[in-house]
Amino acid sequence: MTSDRSAPTSDESQENDAFDLQPLSQEALLRIASHGSIHEAASQGSLKDLISTDKDLASAAGVDPATLDKVDHDTLKYHLLGPSLTKAGQDNVDQQRVSEIIYEASKGSKYFNREESKDATLTKKINVILARKRQLDKLDLTSDRRRAEDYIQSLELSRDLSQTIVHIDCDAFYAAVEELDRPDLKDVPFAVGKGVLTTCNYHARKFGCRSGMAGFVAMKLCPDLVCLPLNFQKYTAKAQEVRAILADYDPRFSSASVDEAYLNITEYCERNHITPWDAVAQLREEVKNKCKITISAGIAANAMLAKIGSNRDKPNGQFELPPERAEILRFMSNLLTRKVNGIGRVFERELDALGIKNCGDIYEKRAYLSKLFGDKAFRFLMSVYLGLGRTSIAPAEESERKSVGTESTFRDMSDPKQLREKLSWIAEELQGDMERTGFKGRTLVLKAKLHTYEVITRQVVCPYAIWKKEDLFKFGWPILERVMKDHTNEHKGPLCLRLMGLRCTHLVSTKKTDINEFFGIKMPDSAEGKENAPHPRTTSEDSDQGSEWETWPGLEFEESARLERQAELEEVEALSQEHERQRHEHHENNSVRRHGREILPNPAPASQHEAQSHTEDKQADTDRWRCPICQRPQIADDRAFNEHIDLCLSRGTIQDIVKQTSDPVGPRQNEPVATSSTAFHSRKRGRPPRSQPMRENKKLFFST
């Protein structure tokens, strides 16, 4: 955090002088906002603590409540700066001025009231944390320090400096893609997104504009700002061009979002006898020449450090952190906690209240962390202090998906007919998502945000896995009806929504599974397939511990920070809609797509394209499924394959197999042997006779 963002205004300075107060730093503001007792503050003779508590008591002590209001709202003003405060291109921006403009522009809105309430709740939470810390200060924490030291030593044993991880981040991606079609905007401040800005070019960032900011607020900061509508199809196409290049350096790269990715270039550098710095410079130049956009990169020993590094030399730059323990610890010691992926604004403020401003401060407070934040946060912060992160990089599609969902924001809606139509439209959108991802869901979740910003979620377990819009609506509408009825009974008024969404969980894959894998039969791979297929990497840990996936404590915190940013975008979007209520913009028919969440499978490296084109011609003739019973290839058709399986498992065939295996000499004399052909023609379709054992007549069905 920088000191300028919380510097007091001239009016505040005059009032501070009246009470002999120094300009308040962010750390001081947090102490003020978090102090629990005015009597304790008064006994300590601290006027700063005195003005931080109850207004009535402060007034009785001779403190102007107006001064207290301004101090109380300083943390809110910082909160209103948004989740993109650390974005590149804002080093010389007067954040104090930006926060004042956002504060004044949103004051009195539902959004402002909501954020004010959340800020007050966080302040109370910090009060509890600091009160707990004061209790811990009276105890002997020697055992907690020893436990922290033991955990640090165990983490050090897991440090892997053998891998070279790169984080690639496209510079102002949406804006850069738009600039290709609009070269006249090259030297003009412009942004993409109208209600809420999804990105800004670097000219606009000099004025304080940033992603996640309401459009009308950005116009106050930069009146000449040009705002363009979103075009996700265009951005996805350009992202695929970039990914095609990344696949040549690491076929198993991991897409973190539409405009960023992680690569492990260890093998590439060894194979081509090139340094990581030169390899990344070559990659960036290739992207610039072929895709006409620029990217920035961070090079480090793990993913966490690489992501931090990619933001150090933006735009169109690269940063390398040497894979040495001493260099990593030195780098982390002076790094602001907010720079770490997984530490959002809320966690940052909680840590700052304890005096943890930089990552190096974590060690000093190590004995308190598990007591105040829990074991998960303790493990995460210890790994942050040491600069540790994951080194296993794998395609995003290999990670287990938990849910598939979509949601839509709209102007306040209370008419049941309109809500029914909106739910039907969302069900249709979700069907498309389910088809594209290849899943069905056994549980359906309804999300609804009221006009008061209260969020309601309800779910139902379906009798069968669903994905079609008819089923999604059939099970979703009763949930919404129940929510409407409960709200009417409780509040004596109709339900008024501004957001609705559907999500399927407990997913079942609809992708065709290899039949031999289903039966546990491993078929030999062709030499050509083995040569061209990208193999999973093995690291130093794999050789000792097997090929288990790494699980780092930071993954949960990274996801939590992402959800915090997503929630902030929803709130800002609601603020923008509230401000633009009189304008006739049709939000109803646009499903909300969260920035960067649509990730496509990795493209094949260029070296595989020739082999792939050679085999595509044979695909029509060779696309067959091998029967796990008779091992003969069959036509790749569900119904025909099921009938063949039924044939192979028919009674005559089973008897034939049993006799052949039990009597190696051959069939007995004068005893006919039933062949598969006679068994098939003599067999009648339909329900089997009761005299026949059911075990011999069971069928196997393979659904898509």
C-alpha positions in Angstrom: 0.0 0.0 0.0 1.2 3.5 -0.7 0.9 6.3 1.8 -0.7 8.7 -0.7 -3.9 6.8 -1.0 -4.9 7.5 2.7 -3.4 11.0 3.0 -6.0 13.4 4.5 -7.5 16.2 2.6 -6.9 19.8 3.6 -10.1 20.0 5.6 -9.2 16.8 7.5 -5.8 18.2 8.2 -7.2 21.3 9.8 -9.4 19.2 12.1 -6.5 16.9 12.9 -4.5 19.9 13.9 -7.3 21.0 16.2 -6.9 17.7 18.1 -3.1 17.6 17.8 -3.3 14.7 15.3 -0.8 13.8 12.7 -1.9 12.9 9.1 -3.3 9.4 9.3 -1.4 6.6 7.6 -3.3 3.5 6.4 -1.9 1.6 9.3 -3.0 4.3 11.8 -6.5 4.3 10.2 -6.8 0.6 10.7 -5.7 0.9 14.4 -8.3 3.7 14.8 -11.1 1.8 13.1 -10.3 -1.4 15.0 -9.9 -0.1 18.6 -12.4 -1.7 20.9 -12.8 0.5 24.0 -12.9 4.3 24.3 -12.2 4.1 28.0 -9.0 2.1 27.4 -8.1 4.5 24.6 -8.6 7.5 26.9 -6.5 5.8 29.7 -3.7 5.5 27.2 -4.0 9.1 26.3 -4.5 8.4 22.6 -6.7 10.9 20.8 -6.4 8.9 17.6 -7.9 5.9 19.3 -10.4 8.1 21.1 -12.1 9.4 17.9 -12.4 5.9 16.5 -15.1 4.6 18.7 -18.7 5.3 19.7 -20.0 8.7 18.5 -21.8 9.6 21.7 -18.8 8.8 23.8 -16.6 10.7 21.5 -18.9 13.7 21.6 -18.9 13.6 25.4 -15.1 13.6 25.3 -15.1 16.7 23.2 -14.6 15.2 19.7 -16.7 16.5 16.8 -18.8 13.6 15.5 -18.2 15.0 12.0 -14.5 14.3 12.4 -15.4 10.8 13.5 -17.5 10.3 10.3 -14.5 11.2 8.1 -12.2 8.9 9.9 -14.7 6.1 9.7 -15.1 6.5 6.0 -11.4 6.6 5.2 -11.4 2.8 5.2 -14.5 2.8 3.0 -12.9 5.1 0.5 -10.0 2.8 0.2 -12.3 -0.1 -0.2 -14.1 1.7 -3.0 -10.9 1.9 -5.0 -11.8 -1.6 -6.2 -9.9 -4.9 -6.8 -7.7 -3.6 -9.6 -5.7 -1.1 -7.5 -2.5 -3.0 -8.1 -2.9 -3.1 -11.9 0.0 -1.8 -13.9 0.0 1.7 -15.3 -1.2 3.5 -12.1 2.1 4.3 -10.4 1.6 8.1 -10.8 -2.1 8.2 -10.2 -3.4 10.3 -7.3 -5.4 7.5 -5.6 -6.7 9.9 -3.0 -8.4 11.9 -5.7 -9.8 8.8 -7.3 -11.2 7.5 -4.0 -12.9 10.9 -3.4 -14.5 10.9 -6.8 -15.8 7.3 -6.4 -17.0 8.1 -2.9 -19.0 11.2 -4.0 -20.3 9.6 -7.2 -21.7 6.6 -5.4 -22.9 8.2 -2.2 -26.6 7.7 -1.4 -26.8 4.7 -3.8 -27.8 1.2 -2.8 -24.3 0.1 -3.8 -22.8 2.7 -1.4 -25.0 1.6 1.5 -24.1 -2.0 0.8 -20.4 -1.3 0.8 -20.6 0.9 3.9 -22.3 -2.0 5.7 -19.7 -4.4 4.6 -16.9 -2.0 5.7 -18.5 -1.7 9.1 -18.8 -5.5 9.4 -15.2 -5.9 8.5 -14.2 -3.3 11.1 -16.1 -5.2 13.8 -14.4 -8.4 12.7 -11.0 -6.7 13.0 -12.1 -5.5 16.5 -12.5 -9.1 17.5 -9.2 -10.1 16.0 -7.3 -7.4 17.8 -9.1 -8.2 21.1 -8.1 -11.8 20.7 -4.5 -10.7 20.0 -4.4 -8.7 23.2 -5.5 -11.8 25.1 -2.8 -13.8 23.4 -0.2 -11.3 24.3 -0.8 -12.2 27.9 -0.1 -15.9 27.3 3.1 -17.9 26.7 3.3 -18.5 22.9 6.6 -20.4 22.9 4.9 -23.7 21.8 3.2 -21.8 18.9 6.5 -20.3 17.8 8.1 -23.8 17.9 5.2 -25.2 15.9 5.6 -22.5 13.3 9.4 -23.1 13.1 8.8 -26.8 12.6 6.3 -26.2 9.8 8.7 -23.7 8.1 11.4 -26.4 8.1 9.1 -28.9 6.6 8.1 -26.4 3.9 11.8 -25.8 3.1 12.3 -29.5 2.5 9.6 -29.2 -0.3 11.3 -26.3 -2.0 11.9 -27.2 -5.7 14.2 -24.9 -7.6 14.7 -27.2 -10.6 11.7 -26.0 -12.6 11.3 -22.9 -14.7 7.7 -21.6 -14.6 6.5 -18.7 -16.7 3.4 -16.6 -16.3 2.2 -15.0 -19.4 -0.2 -12.0 -19.2 -1.5 -10.2 -22.3 -1.2 -6.4 -22.0 -4.7 -4.7 -21.7 -5.9 -7.7 -23.8 -9.4 -6.6 -24.7 -8.3 -3.1 -25.5 -5.3 -4.4 -27.6 -7.6 -6.6 -29.7 -10.0 -3.7 -30.3 -7.1 -1.5 -31.3 -6.3 -3.8 -34.1 -9.7 -2.9 -35.7 -9.5 0.7 -34.5 -6.0 2.0 -35.0 -7.3 5.5 -34.5 -7.6 4.7 -30.8 -3.9 4.0 -30.3 -3.2 7.3 -28.7 -6.6 7.9 -27.2 -7.8 6.9 -23.7 -10.4 4.2 -24.2 -11.9 1.2 -22.4 -13.9 -1.9 -23.2 -17.2 -2.3 -21.5 -19.8 0.3 -20.9 -21.7 -0.4 -17.7 -18.6 -1.8 -16.0 -15.1 -1.5 -17.5 -13.5 -4.8 -18.2 -10.1 -3.3 -19.2 -8.6 0.0 -20.1 -5.6 0.9 -22.3 -2.6 2.5 -20.6 -3.6 6.0 -21.6 -6.8 5.7 -19.7 -5.0 4.2 -16.7 -3.1 7.4 -16.2 -6.3 9.1 -15.3 -7.2 6.4 -12.7 -9.5 4.3 -14.9 -9.2 0.6 -14.3 -11.0 -2.7 -14.8 -13.9 -3.3 -12.5 -14.8 0.4 -12.4 -18.3 1.7 -13.1 -18.4 3.4 -16.5 -20.0 6.7 -15.3 -17.3 7.0 -12.6 -14.6 6.5 -15.2 -16.1 9.3 -17.2 -15.7 11.6 -14.2 -12.1 10.7 -14.0 -11.5 11.0 -17.8 -14.3 12.9 -19.6 -12.8 12.1 -23.0 -12.8 8.3 -22.3 -14.1 6.2 -25.3 -16.0 3.1 -24.2 -16.4 0.2 -26.6 -18.9 -2.7 -26.3 -17.6 -6.2 -25.5 -17.0 -8.7 -28.2 -16.1 -12.0 -26.6 -16.0 -13.9 -29.9 -13.3 -11.6 -31.1 -11.2 -12.0 -27.9 -11.6 -15.8 -27.8 -10.3 -16.0 -31.4 -7.3 -13.9 -30.6 -6.6 -15.9 -27.4 -6.5 -19.1 -29.5 -3.9 -17.5 -31.7 -1.7 -16.8 -28.7 -2.3 -20.3 -27.2 -1.2 -21.9 -30.5 2.2 -20.3 -29.9 2.3 -21.2 -26.3 1.7 -24.8 -27.1 5.1 -24.9 -29.0 6.9 -24.0 -25.8 4.8 -26.2 -23.4 2.0 -28.4 -24.8 0.7 -28.8 -21.3 0.4 -25.1 -20.4 -2.4 -24.1 -18.1 -4.8 -21.3 -19.1 -5.6 -19.2 -16.0 -8.0 -17.0 -17.9 -8.7 -15.9 -21.4 -5.6 -13.6 -21.4 -3.1 -15.3 -19.1 -1.4 -18.7 -18.8 1.3 -20.6 -16.9 4.0 -22.6 -18.7 6.8 -24.9 -17.6 9.6 -24.3 -20.1 12.2 -26.5 -18.3 12.1 -29.2 -21.0 12.0 -26.6 -23.8 15.1 -24.8 -22.6 17.0 -28.1 -22.1 16.0 -29.4 -25.5 16.9 -26.3 -27.4 19.9 -25.3 -25.3 18.5 -21.8 -24.5 18.3 -19.8 -21.4 14.8 -19.1 -19.8 15.3 -15.4 -20.4 16.0 -15.8 -24.1 13.2 -18.4 -24.5 10.6 -16.0 -23.1 12.0 -13.1 -25.1 11.7 -15.3 -28.2 8.1 -16.3 -27.3 7.0 -12.7 -26.7 8.5 -11.5 -30.0 6.7 -14.4 -31.8 3.4 -13.4 -30.3 4.0 -9.7 -31.2 4.8 -10.6 -34.8 2.1 -13.2 -35.4 -0.7 -11.9 -33.2 0.0 -8.2 -33.3 -0.4 -7.8 -29.5 2.1 -7.6 -26.7 2.5 -9.8 -23.6 4.4 -9.5 -20.4 6.0 -12.4 -18.6 7.3 -13.4 -15.2 10.0 -16.1 -14.9 10.5 -17.9 -11.6 10.8 -21.2 -9.8 7.1 -21.6 -9.1 3.7 -20.3 -10.3 3.2 -17.8 -7.4 6.4 -16.0 -8.0 6.0 -16.1 -11.8 2.6 -14.4 -11.5 4.0 -11.6 -9.3 6.9 -11.1 -11.7 4.7 -10.7 -14.8 3.3 -7.5 -13.3 6.7 -6.0 -12.5 7.7 -4.8 -16.0 4.4 -4.1 -17.7 3.6 -3.4 -20.5 5.6 -5.5 -23.0 8.3 -6.6 -20.6 9.6 -9.5 -18.7 11.0 -10.1 -15.2 13.1 -13.0 -14.0 13.6 -14.0 -10.4 16.8 -16.2 -10.0 16.0 -19.7 -8.7 18.0 -19.2 -5.5 16.6 -19.4 -2.0 18.4 -16.3 -0.7 17.2 -14.2 -3.7 13.6 -15.4 -3.3 13.5 -14.6 0.4 14.9 -11.2 -0.2 12.4 -10.5 -2.9 9.5 -11.6 -0.7 10.6 -9.6 2.4 9.8 -6.2 0.8 6.8 -7.3 -1.2 3.4 -5.9 -0.3 1.0 -8.6 0.8 -1.6 -7.3 -1.7 0.7 -8.2 -4.6 0.2 -11.9 -3.7 -2.5 -13.8 -5.6 -4.8 -15.0 -2.9 -4.7 -11.9 -0.6 -7.6 -9.7 -1.5 -8.6 -6.4 0.0 -10.4 -7.9 3.0 -7.5 -10.2 4.0 -5.0 -7.4 3.3 -6.8 -5.1 5.8 -6.9 -7.8 8.4 -3.2 -8.5 8.1 -2.4 -4.8 8.0 -4.3 -4.3 11.3 -1.8 -6.8 12.9 1.2 -4.9 11.4 1.7 -7.3 8.5 2.3 -4.9 5.7 4.9 -6.7 3.7 5.4 -10.5 3.3 8.5 -10.3 5.4 6.4 -9.2 8.4 4.6 -12.5 8.4 7.5 -14.3 10.2 7.4 -11.9 13.2 3.7 -12.7 13.7 4.0 -16.4 13.1 2.9 -17.4 16.6 -0.5 -15.5 16.2 -1.6 -16.6 12.8 -3.2 -20.0 13.4 -4.9 -18.7 16.6 -6.4 -15.6 14.8 -7.0 -16.9 11.2 -7.0 -20.7 11.4 -4.6 -23.5 10.2 -5.3 -23.0 6.5 -4.5 -19.4 6.6 -1.4 -20.1 8.7 -0.1 -22.6 6.1 -0.8 -20.3 3.3 0.9 -17.3 4.9 4.0 -19.4 5.8 4.3 -20.5 2.2 3.9 -16.9 1.1 6.7 -15.8 3.5 9.0 -18.4 2.1 8.1 -17.7 -1.6 6.8 -21.2 -2.2 4.2 -22.2 -4.8 3.2 -25.0 -7.1 5.5 -26.2 -9.9 3.1 -28.7 -11.5 1.5 -27.1 -14.6 -1.3 -29.0 -16.3 -4.0 -28.1 -18.8 -7.1 -26.5 -17.3 -9.4 -29.1 -18.7 -7.6 -31.8 -16.6 -8.7 -30.2 -13.4 -11.9 -31.6 -11.9 -14.9 -29.4 -12.6 -17.3 -28.8 -9.7 -20.2 -27.0 -11.4 -21.5 -25.4 -14.5 -23.7 -22.3 -14.3 -24.7 -19.0 -15.8 -26.4 -16.0 -14.5 -27.9 -12.7 -15.7 -28.3 -9.2 -14.3 -31.2 -7.0 -15.2 -33.1 -4.0 -14.0 -35.4 -4.6 -11.0 -38.0 -7.2 -12.0 -41.0 -8.3 -9.9 -43.6 -9.4 -12.4 -44.0 -13.3 -12.1 -44.5 -13.6 -15.9 -41.2 -11.8 -16.6 -39.4 -13.8 -14.0 -40.7 -17.0 -15.5 -39.5 -15.9 -19.0 -36.1 -14.8 -17.5 -35.7 -18.2 -15.9 -36.5 -20.0 -19.2 -33.9 -17.9 -21.0 -31.3 -18.7 -18.4 -32.2 -22.4 -18.6 -31.6 -22.2 -22.4 -28.2 -20.5 -21.8 -27.2 -23.1 -19.3 -28.1 -25.9 -21.7 -25.6 -24.5 -24.1 -22.9 -24.4 -21.4 -23.7 -28.0 -20.4 -23.4 -29.1 -24.0 -20.1 -27.3 -24.6 -18.5 -28.6 -21.4 -20.0 -32.1 -21.8 -21.7 -32.5 -18.4 -25.1 -33.3 -16.8 -25.9 -32.3 -13.2 -27.7 -34.2 -10.5 -28.2 -31.1 -8.3 -29.7 -27.8 -9.6 -29.0 -24.6 -7.7 -31.0 -21.3 -8.1 -29.3 -18.0 -7.2 -31.3 -14.8 -6.9 -30.2 -11.4 -5.8 -32.9 -9.1 -4.5 -33.2 -5.4 -5.2 -31.8 -4.9 -1.7 -28.7 -6.9 -2.7 -29.5 -9.8 -0.5 -28.5 -13.0 -2.2 -30.7 -16.1 -1.9 -29.6 -19.6 -3.0 -31.8 -22.7 -3.1 -31.1 -26.1 -4.5 -32.9 -29.4 -5.4 -31.6 -32.9 -6.0 -33.0 -34.1 -9.3 -34.2 -37.7 -9.7 -31.9 -38.0 -12.7 -29.0 -36.0 -14.2 -30.2 -33.1 -16.2 -28.9 -30.8 -18.9 -31.7 -29.9 -21.3 -33.4 -26.6 -20.9 -36.8 -28.2 -20.4 -35.6 -30.2 -17.4 -33.6 -27.2 -16.1 -36.7 -25.1 -16.2 -39.0 -27.9 -14.9 -36.9 -28.2 -11.7 -35.9 -24.6 -11.4 -39.3 -23.0 -11.6 -40.7 -24.7 -8.4 -37.7 -23.4 -6.5 -38.3 -19.8 -7.7 -42.0 -20.1 -6.9 -41.2 -21.2 -3.4 -38.7 -18.2 -3.0 -41.4 -15.8 -4.3 -44.0 -17.3 -1.9 -41.7 -17.2 1.2 -40.7 -13.6 0.4 -44.3 -12.5 0.0 -45.3 -14.0 3.3 -42.3 -12.6 5.1 -42.2 -9.1 3.7 -45.8 -8.6 2.7 -44.8 -7.7 -0.8 -43.8 -9.2 -4.2 -40.3 -10.5 -4.8 -38.1 -8.0 -6.7 -35.0 -9.4 -8.3 -32.0 -7.8 -10.1 -30.0 -11.0 -10.8 -30.9 -14.6 -11.4 -28.8 -17.7 -12.1 -28.8 -21.5 -12.4 -26.0 -23.8 -11.7 -25.6 -27.6 -11.9 -23.5 -29.5 -9.4 -22.6 -33.1 -8.8 -21.7 -33.4 -12.4 -21.8 -36.5 -14.6 -19.7 -36.5 -17.8 -21.5 -37.0 -21.1 -18.3 -37.4 -23.1 -17.8 -40.8 -24.7 -15.6 -43.0 -22.6 -13.2 -45.4 -24.2 -14.8 -48.8 -23.9 -11.6 -50.7 -23.1 -10.9 -48.2 -20.2 -14.4 -48.8 -18.9 -13.6 -52.6 -18.6 -10.1 -52.0 -17.4 -8.5 -53.3 -20.6 -5.4 -51.5 -21.6 -4.8 -51.6 -25.3 -1.3 -51.0 -26.8 -0.8 -47.5 -28.2 0.4 -47.0 -31.7 4.0 -45.9 -32.0 2.8 -42.8 -33.9 0.5 -41.9 -31.1 3.1 -42.3 -28.4 5.6 -40.1 -30.3 3.2 -37.2 -30.9 1.2 -37.2 -27.6 2.4 -34.7 -25.0 3.5 -36.6 -21.9 2.9 -35.4 -18.3 6.1 -34.0 -16.9 8.0 -35.6 -14.0 9.6 -33.4 -11.4 12.1 -34.2 -8.7 9.2 -34.9 -6.3 7.7 -37.4 -8.7 10.6 -39.7 -8.6 10.5 -39.9 -4.8 6.8 -39.6 -4.1 5.0 -40.9 -7.2 3.1 -38.9 -9.7 0.6 -37.4 -7.3 -0.6 -33.8 -8.0 0.7 -31.1 -5.9 -1.8 -29.4 -3.6 -0.8 -26.0 -2.3 -2.6 -24.2 0.5 -2.7 -21.1 -1.7 -5.2 -22.6 -4.2 -8.1 -22.1 -1.9 -7.1 -18.5 -1.2 -6.6 -17.8 -4.9 -10.1 -19.0 -5.6 -11.5 -17.0 -2.7 -9.8 -13.8 -4.0 -11.2 -14.5 -7.5 -14.7 -14.8 -6.0 -14.2 -11.6 -4.1 -13.3 -9.8 -7.4 -16.2 -11.4 -9.1 -18.6 -10.2 -6.3 -17.1 -6.7 -6.6 -17.8 -6.7 -10.4 -21.4 -7.7 -9.7 -21.8 -4.9 -7.2 -20.2 -2.3 -9.5 -22.4 -3.5 -12.3 -25.5 -3.0 -10.1 -24.2 0.5 -9.3 -23.9 1.3 -13.0 -27.4 0.0 -13.8 -28.8 2.0 -10.9 -27.1 5.2 -12.3 -28.2 4.5 -15.8 -31.8 3.4 -14.9 -33.3 6.0 -17.2 -31.4 4.9 -20.2 -32.9 2.3 -22.4 -30.2 -0.4 -22.5 -31.4 -3.9 -22.8 -29.6 -5.8 -20.0 -32.3 -8.4 -19.8 -31.1 -10.4 -22.8 -27.4 -10.6 -22.0 -26.1 -13.3 -19.8 -23.3 -12.2 -17.6 -20.0 -13.8 -18.6 -17.4 -13.3 -15.9 -14.1 -12.0 -17.3 -11.7 -14.7 -18.4 -13.7 -17.8 -17.2 -14.3 -19.4 -20.6 -11.2 -21.5 -21.1 -10.8 -23.7 -24.2 -8.7 -26.9 -24.5 -5.0 -26.4 -25.3 -4.2 -26.4 -29.1 -1.8 -29.0 -30.4 1.8 -27.9 -31.0 2.8 -27.0 -34.6 4.9 -30.1 -34.8 1.7 -32.2 -34.4 -0.3 -30.5 -37.1 1.3 -32.4 -40.0 0.8 -35.8 -38.3 -2.7 -34.8 -37.3 -3.6 -33.9 -40.9 -2.2 -37.2 -42.1 -4.4 -39.2 -39.8 -7.6 -37.2 -40.3 -8.1 -38.7 -43.7 -8.1 -42.2 -42.1 -10.4 -41.2 -39.3 -13.6 -42.0 -41.0 -12.5 -45.6 -41.7 -10.8 -46.2 -38.4 -13.3 -44.6 -36.0 -14.4 -47.9 -34.5 -14.9 -49.3 -31.0 -13.3 -52.5 -30.0 -15.6 -55.0 -28.3 -14.2 -55.9 -24.8 -15.7 -59.4 -25.1 -14.6 -60.6 -28.6 -11.9 -57.9 -29.2 -13.3 -57.3 -32.7 -13.7 -53.7 -33.9 -17.3 -52.5 -34.3 -19.0 -49.4 -35.9 -18.9 -46.4 -33.5 -22.6 -46.3 -33.0 -24.3 -46.6 -29.6 -27.2 -48.7 -30.6 -25.3 -51.1 -32.9 -22.6 -51.4 -30.3 -25.1 -52.2 -27.5 -26.6 -54.9 -29.7 -23.2 -56.4 -30.4 -22.4 -56.4 -26.7 -25.8 -58.1 -26.1 -24.9 -60.7 -28.7 -21.5 -61.4 -27.1 -23.1 -61.8 -23.7 -26.0 -64.0 -24.9 -26.5 -67.4 -23.3 -25.2 -69.4 -26.3 -22.0 -67.5 -26.5 -21.3 -67.8 -22.8 -21.9 -71.5 -23.0 -19.6 -71.7 -25.9 -16.8 -69.9 -24.1 -17.3 -72.0 -20.9 -17.1 -75.3 -22.8 -14.0 -74.2 -24.7 -12.2 -73.2 -21.6 -13.3 -76.2 -19.5 -12.9 -79.0 -22.1 -9.7 -78.4 -24.1 -10.2 -81.6 -26.2 -13.4 -80.2 -27.8 -17.1 -80.7 -27.7 -18.6 -84.1 -26.7 -19.9 -86.3 -29.5 -23.5 -86.0 -30.6 -23.8 -82.7 -28.7 -24.3 -79.6 -30.9 -22.4 -76.5 -30.1 -24.3 -73.3 -30.1 -22.6 -70.7 -32.1 -23.0 -66.9 -31.8 -25.0 -66.9 -35.1 -27.5 -69.5 -34.1 -27.8 -67.9 -30.6 -28.6 -64.6 -32.2 -31.2 -65.9 -34.7 -33.0 -68.2 -32.2 -33.1 -65.6 -29.5 -36.3 -63.6 -29.0 -36.3 -59.9 -28.1 -38.2 -58.6 -25.1 -38.4 -59.7 -21.4 -36.6 -63.1 -20.8 -38.6 -66.1 -19.5 -38.5 -66.3 -15.7 -36.9 -69.8 -15.9 -33.8 -68.3 -17.3 -31.2 -66.9 -14.8 -31.3 -63.2 -14.9 -27.6 -62.9 -14.5 -27.0 -64.4 -17.9 -29.4 -62.0 -19.6 -28.3 -58.6 -18.2 -27.5 -56.0 -20.8 -24.8 -53.3 -20.7 -25.9 -49.9 -21.9 -23.5 -47.1 -22.7 -25.2 -43.7 -22.7 -23.7 -40.6 -24.2 
